């Protein structure tokens, strides 16, 4: 009885020692579709001769201790000798991993032991926030929608506002599976606009080192002029309006000054005509001892008026009447006007005849 127990104990120790001589790492590997999958099989047992790699139960690669990697009918698999671990160590490389490669990867040391690891293949889709940048009033409720399409497995969706994560209770998520076993996820986020913010939607799976992100900008109108970063726009608009108003005021002042100067100065021709008119009127006034209204004028061409005045007969010393004196005056004015030519007697006697042409 004691001998049998001793044999069992020795056999168990032998099995554990053989098992400790072989290792497959990592035990679980997750990669994205299209990437390489690398697993390392190492052993400290020097008596092995053949190492066989199996993918989902099918042998895809054989390694001989004496020869090395044997030719394979599968171009996407290969192996590399590794010197990191003690003993014999080989790295199994699966290129351009696809969804159908997901499953069990086994390293079999013929006649010694075998180890199995799990391979998971995930697929990276796309993510986008629907719509463009938004403009809202302070206190207004705004709604954002994010869509993540073509993922496997179902991706994790997360919202961020100004690089701060939004609590999951503030947005909802819905998903559906397409015909190619890919997932489409939709999420809606609604909150009250308080200040201008960057809104980000992030989607990821475990094999993705950095989540995919889509961003939009929320601009709150009420606080644009209050933020130091956004003061450039209102300052530029104010400066432009001020410049336009100043230029307009300068133009108006120039026009008024020019009109005033034009009205204050008469042209040389108008000055000559005015002097001739005043001179002519003065001659008539002196001859007739009357007054001429210089302020009266009328629209029309210049008319030349001629007035002939006949004075009363003057008796000669011998009693023979003398031909009366004639006073003739002509004048040219700038405007047509009704002038009353008055002919006065040289003396205080009655006028005999007055002719006006």
Backbone torsions as a table, in degrees:
resi	resn	phi	psi	omega
1	UNK	NA	-41.6	179.6
2	UNK	-69.7	-33.3	179.4
3	UNK	-67.8	-40.1	179.8
4	UNK	-64.0	-42.9	179.0
5	UNK	-63.8	-36.3	178.9
6	UNK	-67.0	-38.7	178.2
7	UNK	-65.0	-41.8	178.3
8	UNK	-62.2	-41.7	-179.8
9	UNK	-64.8	-41.2	178.5
10	UNK	-65.0	-39.7	178.6
11	UNK	-64.5	-40.7	179.2
12	UNK	-64.2	-42.1	178.6
13	UNK	-64.2	-35.0	179.0
14	UNK	-65.4	-42.5	-179.5
15	UNK	-66.1	-42.9	179.7
16	UNK	-64.3	-36.4	179.6
17	UNK	-67.6	-40.4	178.0
18	UNK	-65.1	-41.4	179.5
19	UNK	-64.7	-36.2	-179.6
20	UNK	-70.9	-17.9	-179.1
21	UNK	-79.4	-6.2	-176.5
22	UNK	-130.8	138.8	-178.6
23	UNK	-145.4	137.4	176.1
24	UNK	-123.2	123.3	-178.8
25	UNK	-138.6	148.5	-5.8
26	UNK	-75.9	161.6	179.0
27	UNK	-71.9	-28.2	176.8
28	UNK	-135.1	128.9	-178.5
29	UNK	-128.7	130.1	177.7
30	UNK	-122.2	126.1	-179.6
31	UNK	-132.2	163.9	174.4
32	UNK	-87.4	149.9	177.9
33	UNK	-57.7	132.0	-178.8
34	UNK	96.6	-14.2	179.4
35	UNK	-91.3	172.9	177.4
36	UNK	-86.5	145.0	172.4
37	UNK	-112.4	125.4	-176.1
38	UNK	-125.2	123.7	176.6
39	UNK	-128.5	145.1	-175.8
40	UNK	-114.9	127.3	176.1
41	UNK	-115.1	122.4	-177.0
42	UNK	-130.7	150.2	178.8
43	UNK	-148.4	147.5	176.9
44	UNK	-100.8	-0.5	178.8
45	UNK	-81.2	122.1	-177.1
46	UNK	-88.0	-0.4	-175.3
47	UNK	-96.4	2.5	179.6
48	UNK	-73.9	153.5	-179.2
49	UNK	-124.0	-36.2	-176.4
50	UNK	-134.4	135.7	174.2
51	UNK	-118.7	125.2	-178.6
52	UNK	-116.8	132.4	176.1
53	UNK	-104.2	132.4	-179.2
54	UNK	-121.2	139.5	177.7
55	UNK	-118.9	110.6	-176.9
56	UNK	55.5	41.1	175.8
57	UNK	86.0	-3.3	-178.5
58	UNK	-109.1	128.4	179.2
59	UNK	-69.5	124.6	-178.3
60	UNK	-118.4	-15.7	-177.7
61	UNK	-155.8	140.9	179.0
62	UNK	-127.1	136.0	-179.6
63	UNK	-123.1	128.7	177.0
64	UNK	-101.8	137.8	179.9
65	UNK	-64.3	-33.6	-177.7
66	UNK	-84.0	-39.4	-172.6
67	UNK	-99.1	-38.5	-174.3
68	UNK	108.3	-147.3	-176.7
69	UNK	-74.4	125.8	177.4
70	UNK	-87.8	152.3	179.8
71	UNK	-56.6	144.3	-178.9
72	UNK	-126.6	149.1	178.8
73	UNK	-80.3	-11.2	179.4
74	UNK	-99.2	111.4	-177.0
75	UNK	-71.6	-12.0	-176.1
76	UNK	-90.4	0.2	-179.0
77	UNK	-121.3	145.8	176.8
78	UNK	-159.1	178.6	-179.6
79	UNK	-144.0	150.8	-179.4
80	UNK	-129.8	139.4	177.1
81	UNK	-73.8	130.8	-179.0
82	UNK	-113.2	139.9	179.6
83	UNK	-112.2	10.6	-178.3
84	UNK	-72.1	-48.8	-177.2
85	UNK	-86.4	155.5	175.7
86	UNK	-74.4	146.7	-177.9
87	UNK	85.1	-157.0	179.5
88	UNK	-88.7	129.7	-178.6
89	UNK	-142.2	130.8	179.8
90	UNK	-128.9	141.2	178.9
91	UNK	-104.8	119.6	176.7
92	UNK	-85.7	127.7	-176.7
93	UNK	-119.0	120.8	174.1
94	UNK	-108.9	109.7	-176.7
95	UNK	-83.3	152.2	174.1
96	UNK	46.8	60.4	-176.0
97	UNK	-63.0	135.9	179.2
98	UNK	-119.2	170.5	-176.2
99	UNK	-62.6	-34.5	-177.7
100	UNK	-73.5	-10.5	176.3
101	UNK	-80.9	-9.4	-179.2
102	UNK	-64.3	137.0	179.8
103	UNK	150.1	-139.5	-173.8
104	UNK	-103.6	132.2	174.8
105	UNK	-115.8	123.9	-173.2
106	UNK	-120.7	135.5	172.2
107	UNK	-107.7	118.3	-174.8
108	UNK	-117.2	113.7	172.1
109	UNK	-89.0	107.1	-172.2
110	UNK	-57.0	121.9	176.3
111	UNK	82.0	-0.3	-178.5
112	UNK	-120.0	-66.2	-177.9
113	UNK	-166.7	171.6	177.1
114	UNK	-145.8	147.1	178.4
115	UNK	-130.7	149.7	-177.3
116	UNK	-129.0	139.9	175.8
117	UNK	-124.2	160.1	-179.5
118	UNK	-102.6	133.8	179.1
119	UNK	-115.6	126.6	177.1
120	UNK	-119.2	134.3	-179.5
121	UNK	-116.1	120.8	179.5
122	UNK	-109.4	163.1	-178.1
123	UNK	-125.7	133.1	-179.9
124	UNK	-94.3	127.2	178.2
125	UNK	-102.7	-141.3	-179.2
126	UNK	-129.6	161.1	177.9
127	UNK	-143.5	141.0	177.6
128	UNK	-156.8	146.1	172.6
129	UNK	-90.3	124.0	-175.6
130	UNK	-72.0	134.1	178.4
131	UNK	97.3	171.9	-179.3
132	UNK	-98.3	-171.5	175.5
133	UNK	-58.9	146.7	-174.4
134	UNK	-114.7	151.0	176.4
135	UNK	-121.3	127.6	-175.6
136	UNK	-143.0	154.9	174.5
137	UNK	-82.5	152.7	179.5
138	UNK	-63.0	130.4	-177.4
139	UNK	91.5	-7.0	179.6
140	UNK	-81.7	144.2	178.8
141	UNK	-83.4	130.4	-179.2
142	UNK	-120.8	146.7	-176.7
143	UNK	-122.5	132.4	177.3
144	UNK	-122.4	143.2	179.2
145	UNK	-126.0	134.1	-179.2
146	UNK	-122.9	138.7	178.5
147	UNK	-125.0	128.8	173.8
148	UNK	-117.4	119.0	-173.0
149	UNK	-123.6	145.1	173.3
150	UNK	76.6	41.1	-178.2
151	UNK	-110.3	151.3	169.8
152	UNK	-148.2	129.1	-9.6
153	UNK	-70.6	-163.8	179.9
154	UNK	-59.2	125.6	-175.5
155	UNK	-77.2	163.6	174.4
156	UNK	-94.4	125.3	-179.7
157	UNK	-106.0	137.4	-177.8
158	UNK	-142.9	137.2	176.3
159	UNK	-102.1	146.4	174.1
160	UNK	-135.3	139.9	175.1
161	UNK	-122.9	115.2	-175.5
162	UNK	55.2	45.3	176.6
163	UNK	65.3	17.5	175.8
164	UNK	-113.9	130.5	-177.6
165	UNK	-66.0	140.4	178.1
166	UNK	-92.6	137.6	179.8
167	UNK	-60.5	141.6	-177.8
168	UNK	-62.4	-21.4	178.7
169	UNK	-74.4	-9.7	-177.2
170	UNK	-95.9	-2.0	176.8
171	UNK	-144.4	159.1	-179.6
172	UNK	-113.6	158.6	-178.4
173	UNK	-135.0	134.8	174.0
174	UNK	-133.6	144.8	-177.0
175	UNK	-137.1	157.4	175.4
176	UNK	-146.5	152.2	-178.5
177	UNK	-105.4	130.7	-179.5
178	UNK	-86.6	-177.8	-176.2
179	UNK	-69.1	-22.4	-179.6
180	UNK	-95.6	25.4	-178.8
181	UNK	57.6	35.5	175.0
182	UNK	-109.2	150.8	-175.5
183	UNK	-109.0	139.7	172.5
184	UNK	-116.8	127.3	-175.7
185	UNK	-122.0	137.4	178.1
186	UNK	-125.3	139.5	180.0
187	UNK	-139.0	142.1	178.1
188	UNK	-120.1	133.4	178.7
189	UNK	-124.0	129.1	178.9
190	UNK	-130.8	132.4	176.6
191	UNK	-154.4	169.5	-178.6
192	UNK	-89.8	129.2	-178.5
193	UNK	-69.4	121.2	178.4
194	UNK	-114.8	-39.4	178.1
195	UNK	-154.1	163.7	179.6
196	UNK	-62.2	134.8	-172.5
197	UNK	-146.6	158.6	168.7
198	UNK	-97.4	125.3	-178.4
199	UNK	-109.8	123.3	-176.3
200	UNK	-119.4	142.2	172.0
201	UNK	-118.5	125.6	-176.1
202	UNK	-118.5	137.0	177.1
203	UNK	-129.2	140.2	-177.4
204	UNK	-157.3	159.3	168.5
205	UNK	-127.0	170.3	-172.1
206	UNK	-65.0	-29.2	-178.6
207	UNK	-81.4	-8.5	-178.2
208	UNK	-89.5	119.2	-176.6
209	UNK	-67.7	-35.0	179.7
210	UNK	-128.9	129.8	-179.4
211	UNK	-62.0	149.1	172.5
212	UNK	-77.7	142.2	-173.9
213	UNK	-133.2	140.7	172.1
214	UNK	-127.8	135.7	-172.3
215	UNK	-129.9	149.9	170.5
216	UNK	-136.0	164.0	-178.5
217	UNK	-111.3	129.5	173.9
218	UNK	-105.1	120.3	178.4
219	UNK	-109.7	123.0	179.6
220	UNK	-96.2	119.2	-171.9
221	UNK	-64.9	-41.0	-172.5
222	UNK	-63.9	-23.2	-175.0
223	UNK	-118.2	16.4	177.0
224	UNK	-63.4	-42.9	-177.9
225	UNK	-76.9	-10.3	-179.0
226	UNK	-91.7	-25.7	-177.7
227	UNK	-81.6	137.0	-179.6
228	UNK	-64.9	-33.1	-177.0
229	UNK	-72.6	-25.5	-173.8
230	UNK	-106.4	12.1	-178.4
231	UNK	-76.3	-11.2	-175.8
232	UNK	-65.1	-41.0	-175.6
233	UNK	-66.2	-53.3	179.5
234	UNK	-63.2	-34.1	178.3
235	UNK	-65.1	-42.2	179.3
236	UNK	-64.3	-41.1	179.1
237	UNK	-65.1	-43.7	179.5
238	UNK	-62.2	-42.9	179.4
239	UNK	-63.8	-39.2	179.6
240	UNK	-65.3	-45.4	179.3
241	UNK	-63.0	-40.1	179.2
242	UNK	-62.9	-41.7	179.2
243	UNK	-63.8	-40.8	179.4
244	UNK	-65.1	-44.5	179.9
245	UNK	-64.4	-39.0	178.6
246	UNK	-65.1	-41.2	178.0
247	UNK	-65.2	-40.3	178.5
248	UNK	-64.1	-42.4	178.5
249	UNK	-63.5	-39.5	178.4
250	UNK	-64.2	-39.8	178.3
251	UNK	-64.3	-42.6	-179.6
252	UNK	-63.6	-43.3	179.2
253	UNK	-63.2	-38.8	179.1
254	UNK	-64.3	-43.6	179.6
255	UNK	-63.8	-44.4	179.7
256	UNK	-63.4	-40.5	179.0
257	UNK	-65.0	-39.9	-179.6
258	UNK	-67.6	-41.7	178.9
259	UNK	-64.9	-41.2	179.4
260	UNK	-64.3	-39.9	179.4
261	UNK	-67.6	-38.9	179.5
262	UNK	-65.2	-42.5	179.6
263	UNK	-69.8	-29.7	-177.7
264	UNK	-75.2	-28.3	-178.7
265	UNK	-107.9	126.1	175.4
266	UNK	-90.2	151.6	177.0
267	UNK	-72.5	158.1	-179.6
268	UNK	-57.7	-39.1	-179.1
269	UNK	-65.1	-42.0	179.3
270	UNK	-66.0	-32.9	178.8
271	UNK	-67.1	-43.2	179.6
272	UNK	-63.3	-45.1	-179.8
273	UNK	-62.9	-40.9	179.7
274	UNK	-63.0	-42.6	179.6
275	UNK	-64.2	-41.0	178.4
276	UNK	-63.0	-40.9	-179.4
277	UNK	-64.2	-45.5	-179.3
278	UNK	-65.1	-39.5	179.8
279	UNK	-64.5	-44.1	179.6
280	UNK	-63.4	-41.8	-179.5
281	UNK	-66.5	-34.6	-179.9
282	UNK	-67.0	-38.1	178.0
283	UNK	-61.9	-44.5	179.6
284	UNK	-64.9	-40.3	-178.9
285	UNK	-64.4	-39.2	-180.0
286	UNK	-68.8	-37.5	-178.2
287	UNK	-71.2	-34.8	-174.6
288	UNK	-100.9	-0.1	-177.5
289	UNK	54.9	32.5	179.1
290	UNK	-113.3	-170.6	-179.4
291	UNK	-122.6	141.1	-179.6
292	UNK	-108.7	131.4	178.8
293	UNK	-81.2	101.7	-177.4
294	UNK	-75.3	-19.1	-177.5
295	UNK	-82.7	-9.3	-176.4
296	UNK	-91.7	135.2	175.8
297	UNK	-152.5	159.5	178.6
298	UNK	-141.2	155.2	-178.8
299	UNK	-74.7	131.7	178.5
300	UNK	153.6	170.8	-177.7
301	UNK	-72.6	165.2	179.6
302	UNK	-74.0	130.2	-178.4
303	UNK	-120.7	135.6	179.0
304	UNK	-94.5	122.2	-179.3
305	UNK	-108.2	136.5	178.2
306	UNK	-125.0	132.6	-176.8
307	UNK	-126.5	131.8	177.3
308	UNK	-116.9	125.4	-178.5
309	UNK	-117.0	131.1	178.6
310	UNK	-107.6	123.7	-178.8
311	UNK	-90.7	161.6	-177.4
312	UNK	-65.7	156.9	-179.6
313	UNK	-63.1	142.5	178.0
314	UNK	-109.0	124.0	178.3
315	UNK	-74.0	139.0	174.9
316	UNK	-86.9	170.7	-177.8
317	UNK	-66.2	-28.1	-177.0
318	UNK	-91.5	9.5	175.7
319	UNK	85.4	3.6	179.2
320	UNK	-91.8	129.6	-178.8
321	UNK	-62.8	148.1	-179.4
322	UNK	-109.9	145.4	-179.3
323	UNK	-62.5	130.5	-176.7
324	UNK	-64.3	151.4	176.0
325	UNK	-72.8	146.0	178.1
326	UNK	-116.5	128.3	176.6
327	UNK	-106.2	118.3	-178.3
328	UNK	-115.1	136.1	-179.9
329	UNK	-142.7	135.7	176.7
330	UNK	-128.9	143.8	180.0
331	UNK	-145.5	154.0	179.4
332	UNK	-123.5	126.2	-178.7
333	UNK	-119.6	166.0	-179.1
334	UNK	-76.4	-26.3	-175.8
335	UNK	-129.4	155.6	175.0
336	UNK	-74.4	129.5	179.7
337	UNK	-145.8	154.7	178.0
338	UNK	-86.8	102.1	-178.9
339	UNK	-101.0	138.3	175.8
340	UNK	-101.8	109.2	178.9
341	UNK	-85.7	122.4	-176.7
342	UNK	-113.2	124.0	178.0
343	UNK	-109.0	123.5	-178.7
344	UNK	-104.5	154.4	176.8
345	UNK	-71.8	149.6	174.5
346	UNK	-68.1	-28.8	176.4
347	UNK	-121.6	-167.5	-176.7
348	UNK	-87.7	11.7	-177.5
349	UNK	-87.0	169.3	-176.8
350	UNK	-70.1	147.2	177.2
351	UNK	-83.3	137.1	-176.6
352	UNK	-91.5	-41.7	-178.0
353	UNK	-150.4	138.9	176.0
354	UNK	-127.5	124.3	-179.6
355	UNK	-119.7	129.9	178.7
356	UNK	-121.4	125.7	179.8
357	UNK	-107.6	NA	NA
